Amino acid sequence: MTGAVPAVVSRAALALIGVPARTARRLSARTHTVVYRAGLADGRGVVIKLYAATARRNAITESAAIRAVADHVPVPALIGYGRVPGHEATALITADLGPLTLGSAMRSGRISDGRALKDLAGLLGRLHRAPVRPTAPRRPLHEQVTSLGRRCPPGSLDRIAPALAAIADAVHTEPVWCHGDLHGDNVVIAGPRAIPHLVDFTDAAAGPRESDVAQTLVMTDALSTLRARTVTDAYPLALDHHLLGAWVVLHTLRSWAHSSPGDDRALWARRLDDVSRRTPHLFRTRRPERTR
């Protein structure tokens, strides 16, 4: 949407970077975040992401993640961050890299599907080399399982008990910065050299690299053997493939649990069933129903 600049956008720009916003167009609106592309009075273009008060933790995490990984992987320049005066929202302001994403380039035929998957794998490798400080936010497994349990019907978590056990019993490795939601539309291609930049670190946290690679496999529907190998062969770091498969199971169930009733839910249900056929050892065999 375009038109008058929303008051919260105007106040965020003026308070956090000292320049008024002349234009604003809403790019997305979710439960806890709203994102605007804004034009400033000094001619610069920025992206202003507003977090609700209940999502301030995510705002802090995104700001910290961008600063921590900027020397290892291309990300948008962080221009301003903080609470918006007179509002409960927290704002994150970054440079506007433009509208071209890896996903849109792939859908238009500018980039092949295989090339896009390899690019994602390479970006993950660069991201995962960024140093992780002890104070970096974590997302412990028990928190993820508890959150998922509130959304799933009884028995869903029991069905994937072998996958959860594989994750819980995995040999400890040094955590990496996980993007948490890397797919083609969270990569913006910018500049005369068409450099891919990672954006949207809302779900970033320190964790096992297999979790982040698995999330990308799930979100790009790269679950077939050929597509998955396109990603893992291009990923430059070592992977525990049994652990990778277990995280694929967990992320697929999470996507199903967060999907909307109807066609979206049916799509994720089919993908979950397909994953169970490919990796039956990560699922608990369902007991046959008793007949009367």
N, C-alpha and C positions, 0 to 999 in steps of 0.2 A: 504494500500500500504506500502511496505517496500523499503529499499534502502538507498540512501543518506539522511541524516537528513536535512530537510528544514532549510534555514537560519533563519527564524523567530523562529522556535522551538529551534534551537541552541542558539540564542541570548536570548530568554526568559529564558532558563534554566541557562545559565551562569550569566545573569544580575540579576535574581531574587532570585536564590538560590546558586549561586557561584560554580556550578558543571556542566561540559559539558555533553551534551546528546550524547550517542554513537549510539543509535538506535531510530527509530521513526516509528510508524505505524498509519496511519490515521484511526480513528474509525468512524467518521461521518463528513459530511460537509453540512451546511445549509446556508441560505441566509446571516446570520450575524455571524455565529460561525463555527469554525472548531475545531475538537477535535482529539488529538493524544495520543496514549499510547507510552511513551518514557522510554528507559532504560538509567540511568545515569552512569557516569564513576565510581561512588562509589558503584555501584551494586543495588541501589534502583530503583524501578519502580514507575513512576509517570504518572499522566494524565494531559496533558497540553491543556487547553481550550483557544482558541484565539477568541477574540471578535473584530469585525470590529469597526472602529471609530464611526460609527453611532449607535452602540449598547453598547457604553461604560457605559451608565446608567445601563444596565442589568448586566454588569460585576461588577459594584459597588454594586448593589443589591445582587448578588449572594455571593459575598465576605462577605457582612454584614450579610446575612441570615445564612450562615454556622457558623460564629462566634457566632451569637445570640442563635442558637438552639443546639449547640454542647453538652451542659450539660443536655439536655432533650431527645435527640433522636440520635442514632448512625449516624454519617456522616463521610465522609473521612476527614482525617487531612488536613488542609489548610497549604501548605508549602510555597507558594509564590504568590504574587499578585502585579500587577503594569503595567505600560506602557512598551512596548518592545522597547529598544533603536534602532533608525534607522527605525522604522516601526510605522505605525499609530495604530497598534493593541494593545489591552490590553490583558494580559495573566493572567489566574487563574491556579495555579498549585496545585494539590492535590495528596495525596498518592494513588497509584494504588491498588484497592481492589480486582482485578481479574475480570475474564469475566463472572462469574456465576450470573445471575440475577434471581429475583423471576419469571419473565415472562418466561425465558428459562427453569427454573426448572418446571414450570407448564406445558409448552408445551411438555417437555420430559416425563412427568408423574411422576416426583420425588415428586411433590407437587400437591395436588388436587386443582381444581378450587375454591372450597369453602374455603379451608385453605388459599389460596392466598388472597382471598377477605377479610377474617378475619385479616390476617396479615397486609394488607393495612389499614384497619380500625384502628387497634391498633397503627400503626405507625402515622397515622393522629392524634389520640388522644394524643400521646406523643408530637408530634410537636406542637399541639395547646395549650399545657400547657407552652410552652416557653414564657417568658416575652417579651412584645412588648414595645419598647421605643417610646416616642413621635416623635422621628426623623426617625423612620422606614418608608420606602417608602410605599406609598398607591397607589391604582389604583381606583380612584373615578369612580362611576357608569357612570357619564356623559362622561368621557373619553372612557370607554369601549363601550358605545353606539355609540358615534361619530365615533370611529374607525371601529366598525362593520358596521355602516351605509355607510361607504365608499366602503365596499365590497359587500353589499347586493343590490339586485334590489329593485326598489321602491315598497313599500307595505310590505316588509318582517318584518320590525320592527313594523309596524302597526299591523301586524298579531299577534305579541306576546305582544301587549300593556298591557293586564292584568297581564302578568308575570312581565313586567318592573315596573308596578305600585305597585305590591306586594313587589318587592325589594326596590323601592324608599320609600314606606310607612312603611317598617319594623321598629319595635321598635329598637332603638339603643342598641347594646350590645358592650362589650369591644372587640376590634379587636384581632385576633390571627395571628400568622405567617402562611400564606397560602403558600403551596408549589407551587400550580398553575398548576401542570402537573404530578400528582402522578398516576402512573400505574406500572404494574409489571416490565417493563424494566427500570424504574428509581429507582429500589431497587436492590442493589448488595448484594449478600450473601457471607460473607467473614469470614475467620478465622476458627480455629478448632472447634469452637462452632457454626459455620454457622449462624452468627448474621446478620440480614438484616440491611443494611445501606441505608439511603436516599441519592440520588445523583441528580445532575442537578437541581439547584435552579435558573435557568435562569429567570423563571416567578414568582419568589417569591415576595410576598408583604404582608402587613398587611391588613386584611379584615375580613369579617364575616366567621365563621367556615362553615356555610351552603354552601357557595360558593365553598370551597375547597372539601368538601365531595361530592357535586354535580359534580364537575369536575372529580373526581375519578369514580363516577357512570357512567358518560358519556364515559370516556376514556376506561373503562373496560367492556363496554356494560352490565352493571349491572342495567338495567332499568326495567326489569320485577319485579313484586312484590316480588317473592322469592329471586332473586339475590340482589335486593336492600335491603331487610330486612337482608340478610346475612351481609351486610356492616353496616347498621345502628344499628343492634342489637349488633354488636361487637364494635361499636364506643362508647367510654366510657363517652362522654360528652353529655349534653342535646342538642337537635336539635329542631328547629321550622320546622315541616315537610311541612307546606304550603310554607314557604320561601325556603326550600330545593327544592321543586318541581319547584318553579319559577326559581331558579338558574339552574336547570337541563334544562329547556326550553332555557334559554339564552346560556348556554354552548353548547347545541346541535346545535342551530342556528349558533353559532360561528364556530363550527367544520364543519358544512355544508359550510359556507362561505369561509373557508380556504382550503377546499378540492379541489383536482384536478379534472378537467372535465373528465367525463367517469365513470368507475365503482366506483371509490371512491366517487364522487359526488352523484351517484345514491344510494350508501349505506347510506350516511348521510341523503339524502332526505327521504329514507324509515324510518330511525330512527326518524327523525323529525315528520313525519306523525304518527308514532307509539306513540310518546310522546304526540302529540295532541289528539290522541284517548284516552290515559290514563288519561290525565289531561285537558279536554276540557275547564274547567273554567279558565285556564291560557292562552287561545287563544281567539282572537276575531273572532266571527262567520263571515265567508265570506258572503258578500252580493251576492245574485244570480245575474247572468249576465242578463242584459235587452235583451229582444228579440225584434227584429224589426218587 
